[in-house]
């Protein structure tokens, strides 16, 4: 609908759920947004870090709701993981 009216949009997509459910749903969502001519931006919900099937961050076993609850290095690791999408 945005494209039909010439309106650009930015969609903030949360990618960390893919550490639990796989990358296919994330790739589909990103593909749909891009196919609509819209912009995709990163929006991390760090609550997913401890849900990863393969540990994303060593020692991250408890819920930490906010990004500032993670060290700078942990934030970098999380961002690097999602940068591949």
Helices and strands as residue ranges (DSSP letters): G 3-5, E 10-13, H 18-21, H 23-35, E 39-42, G 46-51, G 67-69, H 72-83
